[in-house]
Amino acid sequence: MRGAPITVRCDCGEFEHVPYGNTWTCPECARIWNTTQIPEEEYWGIMREMRRYRLQAIAISLVLGIAFALVLALVENKTRVFPMILGLMGFWFLVYMPRWRQKVRRRARDLPRWQLSPE
């Protein structure tokens, strides 16, 4: 699994998005920054947690999609089912997903910030 890039900010003001495990040499002051200073367990734990959030939303949407398809395939009077499906889709887009995004953003804001030192 590929991890999210880490934003490395040099003391001179330059910054770069560096993949975990790589080093970056600042083009302005030639300082070398190594992202392996971040604890590996902590970094990959965060990546697993963020992946779990995404998979949760995907799984729920797939279950709803399959349920909608089955209902539409099995019900003869589709005009009675259509408003229910629209209502559930509205709930998904107007209630569930904004709350899900808010939860993920809140967690992302609370993530630890590491202080790297140049090599």
N, C-alpha and C positions, 0 to 999 in steps of 0.2 A: 504494500500500500504506500502510495506517495503521500507525504505530509504537506501541510500548508507551509508556504514560505514564511520566514521570520524576517521582520523588519529590523535591520541593523542600522542604528544611527551613530555615525562617527562624531567625535568631539568637535570636529571642524564644521559640522553642519550637514555633511553629505549623508545620504541614506541609500540603502539598497535592500531589495527583497531577496533573501538568500535561503535556499533549501537547507533543511536540517542536515547537519553532518558536513556541510561545505564551509570553506573559508572565503572571505571577501577582502580584497585589498582596496582601500580607499584611494580613488584616483587623485585626490587633492593632497593628502598628507602621507600616503603610503603606509598607513597603519593596517595591520592584518587582524581581522576579526574572525574568530572561529566559533561556529554555532554549536560545536560539541561541548561547550561549557555548560549548556543547558542539560539538566538531568534527563537522560533518555527515557526512563520510566514515566516521568512527569509529562514530557512532550507527547509521547505516544499514547498515554492515558487520555490526554486532552483530545487527540485525534480520534481515538475510539469513541469518546463521548459525543463529539460532533457528528461522527458518522452514524451513531445510534439515533441521534435526533433526526437526521435526514432519512434514515431507513424507516423510522417510525411513521413519518409523514407519507412516504412512498407506500408503505404497507397498508395504511389506512385508506389511501386513495385507490389502491388496487382492489381492496376488499369492497369498497363502495362501487367501483366500476363494474366488478364482476356481479355484484348484487343487482345493480341497475340492469345489466345485460340479461341476467336470468329473469328478472321481473318482466322486462319487456318481451322476452321470448315466451314466457309462460302465460302471461295475461292476455286475454282476448280483447278486452276493452282498454286499449292503450290511452285513450283520452282521459281516463280516470287516474291513471298512474303518472302521466306526464306532469301535472302540477306538483305531485309529491316529490318527483325527481328534481324538479326545478327548485322546490323548497329546500331539499337536502343539499343541492349544489350551492344555493345561496348561503345556507348555514356554513358550508365548508369554506367558501371564499370570503364571507363577510364576518364570520365569528371565529371559526377554528384556526384558519391560517394566520390571521393577524395575531391571535394569542400565541400561536406556535412561534411565529417570528419574534415576537416580543420576548418570549422565554429564551430563545436561542441568543438573541442580542444581549439580553441581560446576563446570561452565562458568559458570553464572549467578553463583555465588559469586566466581569469579575475574574477573568483569567489572570494568573500570575504574570508579573513583568520581571524579566531577568535582566540583571546588570552584567553585561559582558565586559571583559577587559581586553584591550588589544594585546596581541602577542609581541 
